[in-house]
Amino acid sequence: MEGLPAGSLRLSRITKKMGEFQLRDISLEVFPGEYFVILGPTGAGKTVLLEVIAGMHAADAGEIWLGEENITAWPPEKRRFGFVYQDYALFPHLNARENIVFGLKNRKLSPGEINRELEAVVSLLGITHLLGRLPYTLSGGEQQRVALARALVMKPGVLLLDEPLSALDPCTKETLQQELKRLHRLTGAMIIHVTHDFDEALYLGDRIGVLMGGSLLQVGSPEEIFTRPRGEAVARFVGAENIYHSEIILHGGRKYVSLGGALLQVETDLTGRAGFSVRPEHVLVSSSPQPENCLPGKVLAVYPRGLLTRVIIDAGERLVALVVAREDRGVSLVPGSTIYSIIPPAAINVFYPPP
C-alpha cells in the first residue's frame, strides 16, 4: 500500500499508564506485509496498545519507528494508519458511499479521482450494491465491509483492526475471516489485528503476540504459541489445560519430569525446577500399559462432544484428554474404569515458572 515509509514497524519499550492500568515495556517488531495478531483476554490492554500505535494516545515512555522514521511524536493524521473499530464507527447520517469517501474529500481529490479510488475498493470487497444504504440498514458483516473499505480507500501503510469480528455471528465471522485473509494476500498490507479469540488468531496471524495484564508475554508463530507457550499464563490462555511443576531429573543421559509418581521423558534444555504443559489433544489413551511415558489412572468423568470425547483422568494428578472417537483404541471410557495415558516427549512443553 502507498503512504508511509517502507519498513518494519518497531515499538521499543513502550509504556502507557491509563488510570489503574499500565502497558509495561512493550517491545515489538512487525514486518512489511505481515499479518500480526495481538491476542489477549479482555482488559489486557490490546486496544490501548493499538491506539498508542495509531497515535491516539501518546506513550509515556519508549519509541515507535516505521522504517527509518521515528514517528513517536507524529499525530494520527501524519501517520495515516487505517483504523477499524470494534463497533465500526460509521457515520449514521451518511450512506455507505459517503462514509467510504469521507477521508478522500479531505485530501482535495477531484470527483473523478474519488470515484476511481471508490470503485477499486468496493470492487475488492464486493459491496457496490450497498453504496446507497445507511448504516442502520446494514447487517454486522456489511457494516464491517464498509468500515474496511473506508480504511483501505485511504491506502494506509499500516491497517489496524480492533476486535473487528467480535460482534458477528459465527457464520458471518468465518466468512469475514476468509475475506480478511484474501484482502491481505491481494493488498500486501501490514495488518495489526487485535482479538481475544485464539481460533481467529490461529487462522489469520503470520505471527501472534500474547498480551496479558499490560505485558507482552510471548511473540511467535501460531504453532509456537499453540504448542510451546513460554509460561503458565500463556499456556492456560491458549488451552493447554494440563499444567504441572516438577524438578527436571537427569537419568541415563535423558531428562524427565515427575507426574503422579511416574517419570515422563521430556525434550528440553532447561534444568532445575520447571513448569510443563500438555495439551488435552496430545494425551493418548490405551487399555494396556505402554513401555514409555505412560501413566496409569482411573476415568473420573466423560464428556462426549460429537467426534471428540473429553475425558477427565485421575493419574495421580488431574489429567484431561481429548480423544477422537475413532482413536480410542477400544478403551472403556466409563467413569471408574482403569485407563493408561501416554504422553509423547515432544508433546510436553517445558518452561521456567515465574520467579
Short mmCIF file of the C-alpha atoms (twelve columns), coordinates in Angstrom:
data_MODEL
# 
_entry.id   MODEL 
# 
loop_
_atom_site.group_PDB 
_atom_site.id 
_atom_site.type_symbol 
_atom_site.label_atom_id 
_atom_site.label_alt_id 
_atom_site.label_comp_id 
_atom_site.label_asym_id 
_atom_site.label_seq_id 
_atom_site.Cartn_x 
_atom_site.Cartn_y 
_atom_site.Cartn_z 
_atom_site.pdbx_PDB_model_num 
ATOM 1   C CA . MET A 1   0.000   0.000   0.000   1 
ATOM 2   C CA . GLU A 2   1.004   3.581   -0.591  1 
ATOM 3   C CA . GLY A 3   1.542   6.169   2.102   1 
ATOM 4   C CA . LEU A 4   4.293   5.894   4.653   1 
ATOM 5   C CA . PRO A 5   7.970   4.966   4.529   1 
ATOM 6   C CA . ALA A 6   8.550   1.297   3.768   1 
ATOM 7   C CA . GLY A 7   9.982   -0.868  6.512   1 
ATOM 8   C CA . SER A 8   9.185   -2.581  9.771   1 
ATOM 9   C CA . LEU A 9   7.048   -1.033  12.484  1 
ATOM 10  C CA . ARG A 10  9.123   -1.164  15.672  1 
ATOM 11  C CA . LEU A 11  7.980   -0.491  19.213  1 
ATOM 12  C CA . SER A 12  10.780  -0.005  21.722  1 
ATOM 13  C CA . ARG A 13  9.983   -0.185  25.451  1 
ATOM 14  C CA . ILE A 14  6.558   1.449   25.158  1 
ATOM 15  C CA . THR A 15  4.918   2.321   28.475  1 
ATOM 16  C CA . LYS A 16  1.489   3.904   28.895  1 
ATOM 17  C CA . LYS A 17  -0.475  4.412   32.110  1 
ATOM 18  C CA . MET A 18  -4.227  4.999   31.922  1 
ATOM 19  C CA . GLY A 19  -5.914  5.184   35.313  1 
ATOM 20  C CA . GLU A 20  -5.054  1.999   37.191  1 
ATOM 21  C CA . PHE A 21  -3.966  0.231   34.003  1 
ATOM 22  C CA . GLN A 22  -0.477  0.285   32.528  1 
ATOM 23  C CA . LEU A 23  1.190   -1.034  29.394  1 
ATOM 24  C CA . ARG A 24  4.608   -2.206  30.548  1 
ATOM 25  C CA . ASP A 25  7.784   -2.024  28.498  1 
ATOM 26  C CA . ILE A 26  6.327   -3.256  25.190  1 
ATOM 27  C CA . SER A 27  8.953   -4.031  22.544  1 
ATOM 28  C CA . LEU A 28  7.813   -5.479  19.246  1 
ATOM 29  C CA . GLU A 29  8.670   -5.527  15.545  1 
ATOM 30  C CA . VAL A 30  6.069   -6.075  12.817  1 
ATOM 31  C CA . PHE A 31  7.460   -6.716  9.349   1 
ATOM 32  C CA . PRO A 32  6.325   -5.301  5.988   1 
ATOM 33  C CA . GLY A 33  3.392   -7.262  4.584   1 
ATOM 34  C CA . GLU A 34  2.910   -9.202  7.819   1 
ATOM 35  C CA . TYR A 35  -0.459  -10.061 9.350   1 
ATOM 36  C CA . PHE A 36  0.308   -9.696  13.054  1 
ATOM 37  C CA . VAL A 37  -2.283  -10.578 15.701  1 
ATOM 38  C CA . ILE A 38  -2.250  -9.173  19.241  1 
ATOM 39  C CA . LEU A 39  -4.032  -11.822 21.311  1 
ATOM 40  C CA . GLY A 40  -5.177  -11.451 24.886  1 
ATOM 41  C CA . PRO A 41  -8.130  -11.550 27.273  1 
ATOM 42  C CA . THR A 42  -10.457 -8.647  27.952  1 
ATOM 43  C CA . GLY A 43  -8.645  -5.938  29.898  1 
ATOM 44  C CA . ALA A 44  -5.176  -6.976  28.709  1 
ATOM 45  C CA . GLY A 45  -4.503  -3.589  27.083  1 
ATOM 46  C CA . LYS A 46  -4.884  -4.627  23.448  1 
ATOM 47  C CA . THR A 47  -6.943  -1.621  22.343  1 
ATOM 48  C CA . VAL A 48  -4.774  0.808   24.320  1 
ATOM 49  C CA . LEU A 49  -1.686  -0.572  22.575  1 
ATOM 50  C CA . LEU A 50  -3.360  -0.266  19.173  1 
ATOM 51  C CA . GLU A 51  -4.325  3.351   19.899  1 
ATOM 52  C CA . VAL A 52  -0.772  4.155   21.012  1 
ATOM 53  C CA . ILE A 53  0.468   2.719   17.706  1 
ATOM 54  C CA . ALA A 54  -2.074  4.866   15.853  1 
ATOM 55  C CA . GLY A 55  -1.004  7.999   17.743  1 
ATOM 56  C CA . MET A 56  -4.337  8.465   19.525  1 
ATOM 57  C CA . HIS A 57  -2.548  8.232   22.868  1 
ATOM 58  C CA . ALA A 58  0.997   9.437   23.425  1 
ATOM 59  C CA . ALA A 59  3.271   6.873   25.052  1 
ATOM 60  C CA . ASP A 60  4.625   7.850   28.478  1 
ATOM 61  C CA . ALA A 61  7.969   6.299   27.536  1 
ATOM 62  C CA . GLY A 62  9.516   4.449   24.630  1 
ATOM 63  C CA . GLU A 63  9.702   4.972   20.881  1 
ATOM 64  C CA . ILE A 64  7.833   3.946   17.733  1 
ATOM 65  C CA . TRP A 65  9.692   3.628   14.439  1 
ATOM 66  C CA . LEU A 66  8.436   2.973   10.919  1 
ATOM 67  C CA . GLY A 67  11.364  2.060   8.740   1 
ATOM 68  C CA . GLU A 68  13.999  4.734   9.395   1 
ATOM 69  C CA . GLU A 69  11.459  7.287   10.643  1 
ATOM 70  C CA . ASN A 70  10.940  7.913   14.355  1 
ATOM 71  C CA . ILE A 71  7.172   8.505   14.419  1 
ATOM 72  C CA . THR A 72  6.777   8.608   18.217  1 
ATOM 73  C CA . ALA A 73  5.668   12.255  18.227  1 
ATOM 74  C CA . TRP A 74  3.695   12.141  14.975  1 
ATOM 75  C CA . PRO A 75  -0.041  12.880  15.298  1 
ATOM 76  C CA . PRO A 76  -2.520  10.344  13.845  1 
ATOM 77  C CA . GLU A 77  -3.124  12.364  10.678  1 
ATOM 78  C CA . LYS A 78  0.574   12.311  9.833   1 
ATOM 79  C CA . ARG A 79  0.918   8.580   10.499  1 
ATOM 80  C CA . ARG A 80  -2.028  7.899   8.170   1 
ATOM 81  C CA . PHE A 81  -2.661  4.444   9.592   1 
ATOM 82  C CA . GLY A 82  -6.006  2.843   8.760   1 
ATOM 83  C CA . PHE A 83  -8.065  2.048   11.867  1 
ATOM 84  C CA . VAL A 84  -11.191 -0.129  12.022  1 
ATOM 85  C CA . TYR A 85  -13.002 -0.104  15.367  1 
ATOM 86  C CA . GLN A 86  -14.871 -2.937  17.028  1 
ATOM 87  C CA . ASP A 87  -18.161 -1.035  16.622  1 
ATOM 88  C CA . TYR A 88  -17.228 0.085   13.064  1 
ATOM 89  C CA . ALA A 89  -17.744 3.816   13.943  1 
ATOM 90  C CA . LEU A 90  -19.658 4.583   10.738  1 
ATOM 91  C CA . PHE A 91  -21.324 7.989   10.484  1 
ATOM 92  C CA . PRO A 92  -25.032 7.147   10.974  1 
ATOM 93  C CA . HIS A 93  -26.325 10.046  8.832   1 
ATOM 94  C CA . LEU A 94  -24.132 9.198   5.831   1 
ATOM 95  C CA . ASN A 95  -24.749 6.353   3.411   1 
ATOM 96  C CA . ALA A 96  -22.090 3.732   2.718   1 
ATOM 97  C CA . ARG A 97  -20.608 5.642   -0.221  1 
ATOM 98  C CA . GLU A 98  -20.350 8.860   1.775   1 
ATOM 99  C CA . ASN A 99  -18.758 7.014   4.690   1 
ATOM 100 C CA . ILE A 100 -16.143 5.420   2.451   1 
ATOM 101 C CA . VAL A 101 -15.093 8.607   0.618   1 
ATOM 102 C CA . PHE A 102 -15.242 10.893  3.675   1 
ATOM 103 C CA . GLY A 103 -11.476 10.879  4.173   1 
ATOM 104 C CA . LEU A 104 -10.734 11.245  0.460   1 
ATOM 105 C CA . LYS A 105 -12.642 14.529  0.333   1 
ATOM 106 C CA . ASN A 106 -10.301 15.954  2.954   1 
ATOM 107 C CA . ARG A 107 -7.424  15.235  0.575   1 
ATOM 108 C CA . LYS A 108 -8.983  17.543  -2.011  1 
ATOM 109 C CA . LEU A 109 -9.098  14.957  -4.768  1 
ATOM 110 C CA . SER A 110 -11.141 15.607  -7.892  1 
ATOM 111 C CA . PRO A 111 -14.530 13.861  -8.262  1 
ATOM 112 C CA . GLY A 112 -13.011 11.618  -10.924 1 
ATOM 113 C CA . GLU A 113 -10.127 10.591  -8.658  1 
ATOM 114 C CA . ILE A 114 -12.513 9.920   -5.783  1 
ATOM 115 C CA . ASN A 115 -14.704 7.731   -7.992  1 
ATOM 116 C CA . ARG A 116 -11.708 5.740   -9.225  1 
ATOM 117 C CA . GLU A 117 -10.477 5.072   -5.681  1 
ATOM 118 C CA . LEU A 118 -14.007 4.213   -4.551  1 
ATOM 119 C CA . GLU A 119 -14.590 1.789   -7.422  1 
ATOM 120 C CA . ALA A 120 -11.326 -0.027  -6.736  1 
ATOM 121 C CA . VAL A 121 -12.047 -0.663  -3.060  1 
ATOM 122 C CA . VAL A 122 -15.761 -1.524  -3.361  1 
ATOM 123 C CA . SER A 123 -14.950 -3.986  -6.155  1 
ATOM 124 C CA . LEU A 124 -12.290 -5.555  -3.952  1 
ATOM 125 C CA . LEU A 125 -14.798 -6.004  -1.122  1 
ATOM 126 C CA . GLY A 126 -17.846 -6.768  -3.270  1 
ATOM 127 C CA . ILE A 127 -20.023 -4.033  -1.745  1 
ATOM 128 C CA . THR A 128 -21.083 -1.960  -4.782  1 
ATOM 129 C CA . HIS A 129 -24.728 -2.836  -4.074  1 
ATOM 130 C CA . LEU A 130 -24.501 -1.316  -0.568  1 
ATOM 131 C CA . LEU A 131 -23.310 2.182   -1.512  1 
ATOM 132 C CA . GLY A 132 -26.674 3.938   -1.249  1 
ATOM 133 C CA . ARG A 133 -27.684 2.444   2.094   1 
ATOM 134 C CA . LEU A 134 -27.462 3.974   5.568   1 
ATOM 135 C CA . PRO A 135 -25.560 2.076   8.293   1 
ATOM 136 C CA . TYR A 136 -28.663 1.125   10.288  1 
ATOM 137 C CA . THR A 137 -29.976 -0.853  7.284   1 
ATOM 138 C CA . LEU A 138 -26.795 -2.936  7.034   1 
ATOM 139 C CA . SER A 139 -26.028 -6.217  8.788   1 
ATOM 140 C CA . GLY A 140 -22.988 -6.502  11.028  1 
ATOM 141 C CA . GLY A 141 -20.969 -8.138  8.276   1 
ATOM 142 C CA . GLU A 142 -21.987 -5.453  5.773   1 
ATOM 143 C CA . GLN A 143 -21.073 -2.664  8.202   1 
ATOM 144 C CA . GLN A 144 -17.694 -4.309  8.733   1 
ATOM 145 C CA . ARG A 145 -17.045 -4.394  4.986   1 
ATOM 146 C CA . VAL A 146 -17.941 -0.706  4.680   1 
ATOM 147 C CA . ALA A 147 -15.641 0.141   7.605   1 
ATOM 148 C CA . LEU A 148 -12.823 -1.830  5.968   1 
ATOM 149 C CA . ALA A 149 -13.446 -0.026  2.671   1 
ATOM 150 C CA . ARG A 150 -13.266 3.346   4.424   1 
ATOM 151 C CA . ALA A 151 -9.869  2.413   5.872   1 
ATOM 152 C CA . LEU A 152 -8.479  0.797   2.712   1 
ATOM 153 C CA . VAL A 153 -9.514  3.597   0.344   1 
ATOM 154 C CA . MET A 154 -7.002  5.871   2.103   1 
ATOM 155 C CA . LYS A 155 -4.194  3.455   1.128   1 
ATOM 156 C CA . PRO A 156 -2.679  3.266   4.617   1 
ATOM 157 C CA . GLY A 157 0.814   1.956   5.186   1 
ATOM 158 C CA . VAL A 158 -0.476  0.019   8.197   1 
ATOM 159 C CA . LEU A 159 -4.008  -1.262  8.818   1 
ATOM 160 C CA . LEU A 160 -5.071  -1.531  12.484  1 
ATOM 161 C CA . LEU A 161 -8.074  -3.726  13.319  1 
ATOM 162 C CA . ASP A 162 -9.600  -3.557  16.815  1 
ATOM 163 C CA . GLU A 163 -11.619 -6.741  17.509  1 
ATOM 164 C CA . PRO A 164 -13.148 -6.435  14.023  1 
ATOM 165 C CA . LEU A 165 -15.074 -9.720  14.178  1 
ATOM 166 C CA . SER A 166 -16.201 -9.897  17.809  1 
ATOM 167 C CA . ALA A 167 -19.767 -8.655  17.219  1 
ATOM 168 C CA . LEU A 168 -20.519 -11.045 14.348  1 
ATOM 169 C CA . ASP A 169 -22.403 -14.344 14.390  1 
ATOM 170 C CA . PRO A 170 -20.239 -17.466 13.843  1 
ATOM 171 C CA . CYS A 171 -21.139 -17.920 10.164  1 
ATOM 172 C CA . THR A 172 -20.534 -14.261 9.253   1 
ATOM 173 C CA . LYS A 173 -17.370 -14.244 11.342  1 
ATOM 174 C CA . GLU A 174 -15.951 -17.190 9.411   1 
ATOM 175 C CA . THR A 175 -16.775 -15.507 6.091   1 
ATOM 176 C CA . LEU A 176 -15.101 -12.254 7.175   1 
ATOM 177 C CA . GLN A 177 -12.008 -14.153 8.347   1 
ATOM 178 C CA . GLN A 178 -11.684 -15.582 4.857   1 
ATOM 179 C CA . GLU A 179 -12.158 -12.119 3.343   1 
ATOM 180 C CA . LEU A 180 -9.508  -10.578 5.587   1 
ATOM 181 C CA . LYS A 181 -7.074  -13.284 4.544   1 
ATOM 182 C CA . ARG A 182 -7.882  -12.635 0.875   1 
ATOM 183 C CA . LEU A 183 -7.527  -8.856  1.298   1 
ATOM 184 C CA . HIS A 184 -4.168  -9.305  2.963   1 
ATOM 185 C CA . ARG A 185 -2.971  -11.514 0.137   1 
ATOM 186 C CA . LEU A 186 -4.168  -9.057  -2.543  1 
ATOM 187 C CA . THR A 187 -3.003  -5.810  -0.921  1 
ATOM 188 C CA . GLY A 188 0.205   -6.922  0.805   1 
ATOM 189 C CA . ALA A 189 -0.641  -4.525  3.633   1 
ATOM 190 C CA . MET A 190 0.921   -4.674  7.074   1 
ATOM 191 C CA . ILE A 191 -2.033  -5.553  9.302   1 
ATOM 192 C CA . ILE A 192 -2.128  -5.476  13.104  1 
ATOM 193 C CA . HIS A 193 -5.269  -7.219  14.352  1 
ATOM 194 C CA . VAL A 194 -6.430  -7.280  17.981  1 
ATOM 195 C CA . THR A 195 -8.562  -10.166 19.269  1 
ATOM 196 C CA . HIS A 196 -9.355  -12.269 22.333  1 
ATOM 197 C CA . ASP A 197 -10.275 -15.252 20.128  1 
ATOM 198 C CA . PHE A 198 -7.465  -17.790 19.781  1 
ATOM 199 C CA . ASP A 199 -9.044  -19.609 16.818  1 
ATOM 200 C CA . GLU A 200 -9.256  -16.284 14.987  1 
ATOM 201 C CA . ALA A 201 -5.610  -15.554 15.755  1 
ATOM 202 C CA . LEU A 202 -4.556  -19.032 14.603  1 
ATOM 203 C CA . TYR A 203 -6.342  -18.659 11.268  1 
ATOM 204 C CA . LEU A 204 -5.244  -15.128 10.405  1 
ATOM 205 C CA . GLY A 205 -1.891  -14.463 12.020  1 
ATOM 206 C CA . ASP A 206 1.513   -14.886 10.419  1 
ATOM 207 C CA . ARG A 207 2.723   -14.287 13.966  1 
ATOM 208 C CA . ILE A 208 0.940   -13.748 17.264  1 
ATOM 209 C CA . GLY A 209 1.848   -11.595 20.256  1 
ATOM 210 C CA . VAL A 210 0.201   -12.599 23.541  1 
ATOM 211 C CA . LEU A 211 -0.636  -9.570  25.696  1 
ATOM 212 C CA . MET A 212 -1.785  -10.126 29.279  1 
ATOM 213 C CA . GLY A 213 -2.004  -7.640  32.131  1 
ATOM 214 C CA . GLY A 214 -0.325  -4.941  30.052  1 
ATOM 215 C CA . SER A 215 2.763   -7.072  29.306  1 
ATOM 216 C CA . LEU A 216 3.742   -8.778  26.066  1 
ATOM 217 C CA . LEU A 217 4.442   -12.308 27.279  1 
ATOM 218 C CA . GLN A 218 5.312   -14.105 24.054  1 
ATOM 219 C CA . VAL A 219 5.659   -13.495 20.317  1 
ATOM 220 C CA . GLY A 220 5.843   -16.340 17.835  1 
ATOM 221 C CA . SER A 221 4.221   -18.256 15.019  1 
ATOM 222 C CA . PRO A 222 0.735   -19.649 15.671  1 
ATOM 223 C CA . GLU A 223 2.269   -23.109 16.048  1 
ATOM 224 C CA . GLU A 224 4.827   -21.856 18.592  1 
ATOM 225 C CA . ILE A 225 2.176   -20.117 20.674  1 
ATOM 226 C CA . PHE A 226 -0.121  -23.134 20.440  1 
ATOM 227 C CA . THR A 227 2.373   -25.900 21.206  1 
ATOM 228 C CA . ARG A 228 5.217   -24.108 23.012  1 
ATOM 229 C CA . PRO A 229 3.778   -21.444 25.329  1 
ATOM 230 C CA . ARG A 230 6.589   -19.927 27.380  1 
ATOM 231 C CA . GLY A 231 4.822   -19.757 30.706  1 
ATOM 232 C CA . GLU A 232 1.834   -20.860 32.719  1 
ATOM 233 C CA . ALA A 233 -0.323  -17.804 31.947  1 
ATOM 234 C CA . VAL A 234 0.069   -18.195 28.185  1 
ATOM 235 C CA . ALA A 235 -0.373  -21.968 28.401  1 
ATOM 236 C CA . ARG A 236 -3.688  -21.614 30.233  1 
ATOM 237 C CA . PHE A 237 -4.915  -18.915 27.882  1 
ATOM 238 C CA . VAL A 238 -4.287  -20.980 24.750  1 
ATOM 239 C CA . GLY A 239 -5.977  -24.076 26.155  1 
ATOM 240 C CA . ALA A 240 -3.126  -26.233 27.482  1 
ATOM 241 C CA . GLU A 241 -5.174  -27.322 30.491  1 
ATOM 242 C CA . ASN A 242 -2.698  -29.832 31.878  1 
ATOM 243 C CA . ILE A 243 -0.136  -27.697 33.719  1 
ATOM 244 C CA . TYR A 244 2.231   -29.010 36.377  1 
ATOM 245 C CA . HIS A 245 5.542   -28.315 38.143  1 
ATOM 246 C CA . SER A 246 8.479   -30.627 38.706  1 
ATOM 247 C CA . GLU A 247 12.209  -30.841 39.135  1 
ATOM 248 C CA . ILE A 248 13.899  -31.797 35.885  1 
ATOM 249 C CA . ILE A 249 15.581  -35.119 36.557  1 
ATOM 250 C CA . LEU A 250 18.655  -36.242 34.613  1 
ATOM 251 C CA . HIS A 251 18.956  -40.030 34.368  1 
ATOM 252 C CA . GLY A 252 20.878  -42.138 31.885  1 
ATOM 253 C CA . GLY A 253 21.583  -39.144 29.680  1 
ATOM 254 C CA . ARG A 254 17.877  -38.297 29.401  1 
ATOM 255 C CA . LYS A 255 15.730  -35.699 31.122  1 
ATOM 256 C CA . TYR A 256 12.486  -36.446 32.914  1 
ATOM 257 C CA . VAL A 257 9.727   -34.696 34.839  1 
ATOM 258 C CA . SER A 258 7.566   -36.251 37.513  1 
ATOM 259 C CA . LEU A 259 3.784   -36.505 37.201  1 
ATOM 260 C CA . GLY A 260 1.592   -38.505 39.540  1 
ATOM 261 C CA . GLY A 261 4.563   -40.508 40.784  1 
ATOM 262 C CA . ALA A 262 5.677   -41.515 37.275  1 
ATOM 263 C CA . LEU A 263 8.618   -40.191 35.284  1 
ATOM 264 C CA . LEU A 264 7.979   -38.744 31.829  1 
ATOM 265 C CA . GLN A 265 10.811  -38.207 29.391  1 
ATOM 266 C CA . VAL A 266 10.979  -34.661 28.034  1 
ATOM 267 C CA . GLU A 267 12.874  -32.797 25.329  1 
ATOM 268 C CA . THR A 268 14.291  -29.654 26.920  1 
ATOM 269 C CA . ASP A 269 17.475  -27.705 27.528  1 
ATOM 270 C CA . LEU A 270 16.205  -26.459 30.904  1 
ATOM 271 C CA . THR A 271 17.437  -27.659 34.273  1 
ATOM 272 C CA . GLY A 272 16.249  -27.312 37.851  1 
ATOM 273 C CA . ARG A 273 12.635  -26.717 38.771  1 
ATOM 274 C CA . ALA A 274 10.305  -26.008 35.873  1 
ATOM 275 C CA . GLY A 275 6.701   -25.921 34.790  1 
ATOM 276 C CA . PHE A 276 5.352   -28.053 31.987  1 
ATOM 277 C CA . SER A 277 2.140   -28.219 29.995  1 
ATOM 278 C CA . VAL A 278 0.392   -30.815 27.850  1 
ATOM 279 C CA . ARG A 279 -2.493  -30.071 25.514  1 
ATOM 280 C CA . PRO A 280 -5.500  -32.409 26.057  1 
ATOM 281 C CA . GLU A 281 -5.485  -33.480 22.396  1 
ATOM 282 C CA . HIS A 282 -1.885  -34.678 22.765  1 
ATOM 283 C CA . VAL A 283 -2.773  -37.187 25.502  1 
ATOM 284 C CA . LEU A 284 -3.241  -40.678 24.036  1 
ATOM 285 C CA . VAL A 285 -5.285  -43.315 25.864  1 
ATOM 286 C CA . SER A 286 -4.894  -47.096 25.966  1 
ATOM 287 C CA . SER A 287 -6.407  -50.083 27.753  1 
ATOM 288 C CA . SER A 288 -2.955  -51.561 28.376  1 
ATOM 289 C CA . PRO A 289 0.307   -50.138 29.732  1 
ATOM 290 C CA . GLN A 290 2.970   -48.897 27.338  1 
ATOM 291 C CA . PRO A 291 6.742   -49.030 27.913  1 
ATOM 292 C CA . GLU A 292 7.449   -45.269 27.996  1 
ATOM 293 C CA . ASN A 293 5.770   -42.072 29.179  1 
ATOM 294 C CA . CYS A 294 2.723   -43.987 30.359  1 
ATOM 295 C CA . LEU A 295 0.545   -43.050 33.331  1 
ATOM 296 C CA . PRO A 296 -1.928  -45.485 34.916  1 
ATOM 297 C CA . GLY A 297 -5.123  -43.906 36.149  1 
ATOM 298 C CA . LYS A 298 -8.880  -44.027 36.516  1 
ATOM 299 C CA . VAL A 299 -11.538 -42.260 34.495  1 
ATOM 300 C CA . LEU A 300 -13.290 -39.638 36.617  1 
ATOM 301 C CA . ALA A 301 -15.694 -38.155 34.062  1 
ATOM 302 C CA . VAL A 302 -16.508 -38.359 30.355  1 
ATOM 303 C CA . TYR A 303 -18.000 -35.569 28.226  1 
ATOM 304 C CA . PRO A 304 -18.918 -36.528 24.627  1 
ATOM 305 C CA . ARG A 305 -18.527 -33.667 22.140  1 
ATOM 306 C CA . GLY A 306 -19.527 -35.041 18.761  1 
ATOM 307 C CA . LEU A 307 -16.485 -36.719 17.227  1 
ATOM 308 C CA . LEU A 308 -14.429 -35.791 20.293  1 
ATOM 309 C CA . THR A 309 -14.674 -37.043 23.846  1 
ATOM 310 C CA . ARG A 310 -13.313 -35.047 26.766  1 
ATOM 311 C CA . VAL A 311 -12.005 -37.399 29.454  1 
ATOM 312 C CA . ILE A 312 -11.025 -36.374 32.993  1 
ATOM 313 C CA . ILE A 313 -8.497  -38.805 34.442  1 
ATOM 314 C CA . ASP A 314 -7.018  -39.309 37.906  1 
ATOM 315 C CA . ALA A 315 -3.401  -40.139 37.099  1 
ATOM 316 C CA . GLY A 316 -2.071  -39.125 40.494  1 
ATOM 317 C CA . GLU A 317 -2.810  -35.616 39.240  1 
ATOM 318 C CA . ARG A 318 -5.847  -34.407 37.333  1 
ATOM 319 C CA . LEU A 319 -5.238  -35.044 33.629  1 
ATOM 320 C CA . VAL A 320 -7.521  -34.018 30.754  1 
ATOM 321 C CA . ALA A 321 -7.515  -35.912 27.451  1 
ATOM 322 C CA . LEU A 322 -9.400  -35.023 24.284  1 
ATOM 323 C CA . VAL A 323 -9.961  -38.262 22.401  1 
ATOM 324 C CA . VAL A 324 -11.102 -38.653 18.802  1 
ATOM 325 C CA . ALA A 325 -13.838 -41.300 18.757  1 
ATOM 326 C CA . ARG A 326 -12.120 -43.405 16.106  1 
ATOM 327 C CA . GLU A 327 -8.816  -43.310 18.002  1 
ATOM 328 C CA . ASP A 328 -9.892  -44.502 21.442  1 
ATOM 329 C CA . ARG A 329 -8.264  -47.922 20.778  1 
ATOM 330 C CA . GLY A 330 -11.235 -49.781 22.222  1 
ATOM 331 C CA . VAL A 331 -10.677 -48.215 25.636  1 
ATOM 332 C CA . SER A 332 -13.614 -48.296 28.026  1 
ATOM 333 C CA . LEU A 333 -14.211 -44.600 28.620  1 
ATOM 334 C CA . VAL A 334 -16.506 -45.131 31.585  1 
ATOM 335 C CA . PRO A 335 -16.147 -43.404 34.967  1 
ATOM 336 C CA . GLY A 336 -14.275 -45.713 37.338  1 
ATOM 337 C CA . SER A 337 -12.537 -47.734 34.628  1 
ATOM 338 C CA . THR A 338 -8.764  -48.161 34.527  1 
ATOM 339 C CA . ILE A 339 -7.012  -46.313 31.737  1 
ATOM 340 C CA . TYR A 340 -3.437  -45.686 30.616  1 
ATOM 341 C CA . SER A 341 -2.436  -42.250 29.364  1 
ATOM 342 C CA . ILE A 342 0.520   -41.931 27.006  1 
ATOM 343 C CA . ILE A 343 2.186   -38.548 26.595  1 
ATOM 344 C CA . PRO A 344 4.917   -38.448 23.911  1 
ATOM 345 C CA . PRO A 345 8.048   -36.496 24.923  1 
ATOM 346 C CA . ALA A 346 7.523   -33.994 22.086  1 
ATOM 347 C CA . ALA A 347 4.041   -33.199 23.453  1 
ATOM 348 C CA . ILE A 348 5.413   -31.994 26.802  1 
ATOM 349 C CA . ASN A 349 6.190   -28.282 26.766  1 
ATOM 350 C CA . VAL A 350 8.693   -27.338 29.483  1 
ATOM 351 C CA . PHE A 351 9.119   -23.764 30.718  1 
ATOM 352 C CA . TYR A 352 10.579  -21.963 33.685  1 
ATOM 353 C CA . PRO A 353 7.909   -20.984 36.222  1 
ATOM 354 C CA . PRO A 354 7.680   -17.297 37.182  1 
ATOM 355 C CA . PRO A 355 10.045  -16.241 39.994  1 
# 
